[in-house]
Amino acid sequence: MSEDLFLNIVWGWMILAFASFLLLQQVVAPFGRHTRSGFGPLINNIAAWSLMESVSLFTFSFFFLSGNAPKTYQTCFFFILWLLHYINRAFIYPYRQKNKRKKMPDLIFILAIGFNSMNGFVNGYYLGNYSDGYGWNWMVDPRFIGGLILFFAGMYINMKSDNMLLSLRKPGQSDYKIPNGFLFKYISCPNHFGEIIEWTGFALMTWNLAGLSFAIWTFANLAPRAVAHHQWYYQHFTQYPKDRKALIPFIL
Ligand SMILES: NC(=O)c1ccc[n+]([C@@H]2O[C@H](COP(=O)([O-])OP(=O)(O)OC[C@H]3O[C@@H](n4cnc5c(N)ncnc54)[C@H](OP(=O)(O)O)[C@@H]3O)[C@@H](O)[C@H]2O)c1
């Protein structure tokens, strides 16, 4: 595929992220606490998370490893970061959920497979085929250093917050509690905040359109979800802290 055609596909993919962001202002994605009827048959939540997220791992790996560009230490490092995130998201995170009987609509599962296939493809294909390998000078470039710091800070915030949420329940429980401590002091969804920072860091350190598209998609998916979670907390807990924001401390 020519690089021009590939970049046009990524532009189209980013426009779709914007359309999805607008749609998510109207319709709250029906999974997790927002699961409701009217979205077709249901699939086990844990199996769905594991399958749909592993797609991203496999598509990225396939297109990166089969691409013609030389595999340098730098591009292999980006590949390892991708693996780190998705091994947790596909094979560790889902099995730590306490409510083993929870379900997710097939529609969400299928849409997530589509999203993860495309996202793994554009990022793996770019690094596997068009990247110039980055070179050693890139490792002292402020974009690489800043991106790396953001990536690991975001990953830390995301994983710590997910861990805190997952430990709110005892095995078998399915009820919701008010999370406290760490960044929950300021926002309702630090796990979403961390994930957005993480992929913004990845976009900065890889400095290409495919990485940018993932950062934009992450914001498009998670900003409306954080706002919906935040409103849900106020509707369900009269004692929910009034000064807590949804996603960005002191701002949103
Ligand atoms: N990059 C992307 O585009 C993207 C898109 C979606 C998700 N993600 C990531 O995937 C992960 C999960 O996302 P999510 O939106 O499903 O997260 P979430 O709604 O915050 O839920 C995370 C887990 O914690 C449980 N939980 C949440 N709040 C709780 C509370 N107050 N009391 C007790 N248990 C609680 C949830 O149970 P229930 O399932 O029963 O609610 C679920 O098992 C996050 O790290 C997110 O950043 C990334």
The ligand as a Tripos MOL2 file, in Angstrom:
@<TRIPOS>MOLECULE
LIG
   48    52     1     0     0
SMALL
NO_CHARGES

@<TRIPOS>ATOM
      1 N1         -8.5110    3.3190   25.0790 N.am      1 LIG1
      2 C1         -9.8390    3.2400   25.0070 C.2       1 LIG1
      3 O1        -10.4330    3.7090   24.0470 O.2       1 LIG1
      4 C2        -10.6080    2.5850   26.1230 C.ar      1 LIG1
      5 C3        -11.9920    2.4000   25.9940 C.ar      1 LIG1
      6 C4        -12.6980    1.7990   27.0510 C.ar      1 LIG1
      7 C5        -12.0270    1.4080   28.2010 C.ar      1 LIG1
      8 N2        -10.6760    1.5910   28.2950 N.ar      1 LIG1
      9 C6         -9.9750    1.2100   29.5360 C.3       1 LIG1
     10 O2        -10.4780   -0.0310   30.0140 O.3       1 LIG1
     11 C7        -10.5760   -0.0270   31.4450 C.3       1 LIG1
     12 C8        -12.0140   -0.3190   31.8830 C.3       1 LIG1
     13 O3        -12.8540    0.7050   31.3810 O.3       1 LIG1
     14 P1        -14.3220    0.9370   31.9860 P.3       1 LIG1
     15 O4        -14.8830    2.1530   31.3410 O.co2     1 LIG1
     16 O5        -15.1060   -0.3430   31.9670 O.co2     1 LIG1
     17 O6        -13.9370    1.2620   33.5260 O.3       1 LIG1
     18 P2        -14.9020    1.4330   34.7930 P.3       1 LIG1
     19 O7        -16.3100    1.6140   34.3710 O.co2     1 LIG1
     20 O8        -14.2750    2.4360   35.6800 O.co2     1 LIG1
     21 O9        -14.8220   -0.0370   35.5040 O.3       1 LIG1
     22 C9        -13.6050   -0.6320   35.8520 C.3       1 LIG1
     23 C10       -13.8790   -1.8400   36.7530 C.3       1 LIG1
     24 O10       -14.1250   -1.4090   38.0850 O.3       1 LIG1
     25 C11       -15.4710   -1.7070   38.4840 C.3       1 LIG1
     26 N3        -15.9630   -0.4870   39.1430 N.ar      1 LIG1
     27 C12       -15.9560    0.7530   38.6050 C.ar      1 LIG1
     28 N4        -16.4400    1.6660   39.4800 N.ar      1 LIG1
     29 C13       -16.7790    0.9660   40.5870 C.ar      1 LIG1
     30 C14       -17.3600    1.3390   41.8460 C.ar      1 LIG1
     31 N5        -17.6480    2.6180   42.1040 N.pl3     1 LIG1
     32 N6        -17.6030    0.3680   42.7550 N.ar      1 LIG1
     33 C15       -17.2820   -0.9190   42.4850 C.ar      1 LIG1
     34 N7        -16.7310   -1.3390   41.3200 N.ar      1 LIG1
     35 C16       -16.4740   -0.4020   40.3770 C.ar      1 LIG1
     36 C17       -16.2270   -2.0250   37.2180 C.3       1 LIG1
     37 O11       -17.3280   -2.8900   37.4580 O.3       1 LIG1
     38 P3        -18.5900   -2.9400   36.4290 P.3       1 LIG1
     39 O12       -18.0460   -3.5000   35.1150 O.co2     1 LIG1
     40 O13       -19.5400   -3.8500   37.1090 O.co2     1 LIG1
     41 O14       -19.1020   -1.5360   36.2510 O.co2     1 LIG1
     42 C18       -15.1180   -2.6630   36.3790 C.3       1 LIG1
     43 O15       -14.9090   -3.9960   36.7720 O.3       1 LIG1
     44 C19       -10.0990    1.3520   31.9060 C.3       1 LIG1
     45 O16        -8.7380    1.2720   32.2820 O.3       1 LIG1
     46 C20       -10.2300    2.2200   30.6540 C.3       1 LIG1
     47 O17        -9.2960    3.2700   30.6490 O.3       1 LIG1
     48 C21        -9.9630    2.1620   27.2790 C.ar      1 LIG1
@<TRIPOS>BOND
     1     1     2 1
     2     2     3 2
     3     2     4 1
     4     4     5 ar
     5     4    48 ar
     6     5     6 ar
     7     6     7 ar
     8     7     8 ar
     9     8     9 1
    10     8    48 ar
    11     9    10 1
    12     9    46 1
    13    10    11 1
    14    11    12 1
    15    11    44 1
    16    12    13 1
    17    13    14 1
    18    14    15 2
    19    14    16 1
    20    14    17 1
    21    17    18 1
    22    18    19 2
    23    18    20 1
    24    18    21 1
    25    21    22 1
    26    22    23 1
    27    23    24 1
    28    23    42 1
    29    24    25 1
    30    25    26 1
    31    25    36 1
    32    26    27 ar
    33    26    35 ar
    34    27    28 ar
    35    28    29 ar
    36    29    30 ar
    37    29    35 ar
    38    30    31 1
    39    30    32 ar
    40    32    33 ar
    41    33    34 ar
    42    34    35 ar
    43    36    37 1
    44    36    42 1
    45    37    38 1
    46    38    39 2
    47    38    40 1
    48    38    41 1
    49    42    43 1
    50    44    45 1
    51    44    46 1
    52    46    47 1
@<TRIPOS>SUBSTRUCTURE
     1 LIG1         1 GROUP 0 **** ****
